[in-house]
Amino acid sequence: MAKILAVTNQKGGVGKTTTAVNLSACLAALGQRVLMIDLDPQGNATTGCGIAKRIALPTVYQILIGRSTLRDALVRTEFGFDIVPANRELAGAEVDLIEIDGREFRLRDALLPARDDYDFILMDCPPALNMLTVNGLVAADAVMIPMQCEYYALEGLTDLVATLKKVRANLNEKLEIEGLLRTLFDPRSTLTQQVARELVDHFGNKVYRTIIPRNVRLAEAPSYGKPVIAFDRLSKGAQAYAALAQEMLDRRDGDARPAAVQGAQA
C-alpha cells in the first residue's frame, strides 16, 4: 500500500515543487512505483515534468469536483512515474467545493482505489492554507516539510506545526510529520549553519540527514521540463535528491516511526 506524503510549507519559495518533482523521479529510478499529485494552481510541478498544463485535461480539478476519476486523469511521464496534472483552472476549486458535502475528504476518497498500485504518492501542495492544502493533509499519511535555514523559516514552521496539529485533531488523526528537509542550503552562511543546528537540536531524527544545496543545474532543470536527474544526473542537486530518495527507503525498510504531530513542538 502506498505511503502518501504531502510536500507542504505555508511559506513559498522553499523548494517544495522542486522536491516533489525530483524526489518522484529519484524514487522511480530506484524501482519504486510513484504517483505525484499537482495540487498547486500554478501547475509548476506539471510543467516541470514536461507536460503542457494548458492542454492537460482532465486534471486534479475535475477529480475534486467529481467530474473525473483518478485513473482518467493519470498521465505517464517519461521519467518513470505518473502524475495527476494541474493548471489555473484549479484555482476555482475553492469556490466550487464550498457547496460540496465532505469537501475536505474529496482527494482522500479519490486516492483510495489507487493505493495498492503505488509505493509512494507525493502531493505538491500550494504555499497557503486553503481547501486544496487541507485536502492534501487529510489524504496524507504524513507530511514532508521543505524549508530554508533562515530566521523567517523558523517562524513559519511554528505556524505550520500548529496547523498540522489542528488537522490531526479534527480531520486526520493519523497525520504525522515524516521529516523536515533543509533546502537551498548555503554552507558559507553562518546563519544557515546556526538554523540547521537548531532544527536538529529541536526536531532530532525528524530532520533528514540529506541536505539539498543551492545548485544552478537544479534551478535550470524545470525550464527544460525535466527532473534534475534527467537533466544533469552528475550535478550536486541530482546527487542530493538521489540521496534523499535512498534515505526515505532506508527509513521505510528500517521501520523507522515518524513522530506524530501531536508530539511536535516548534
Secondary structure by P-SEA (a helix, b strand, c coil): ccbbbbbcccccccaaaaaaaaaaaaaaaaccbbbbbbccccaaaaaaaccccccccccaaaaaacccccccccccccccccccccccccccccccccccccccaaaaaaaccccccccbbbbbccccccaaaaaaaaaccbbbbbbcccaaaaaaaaaaaaaaaaaaaccccccccccccccccccccaaaaaaaaaaaaacccccccccccccccccccccccccccccccccaaaaaaaaaaaaaaaaaaacccccccccccc
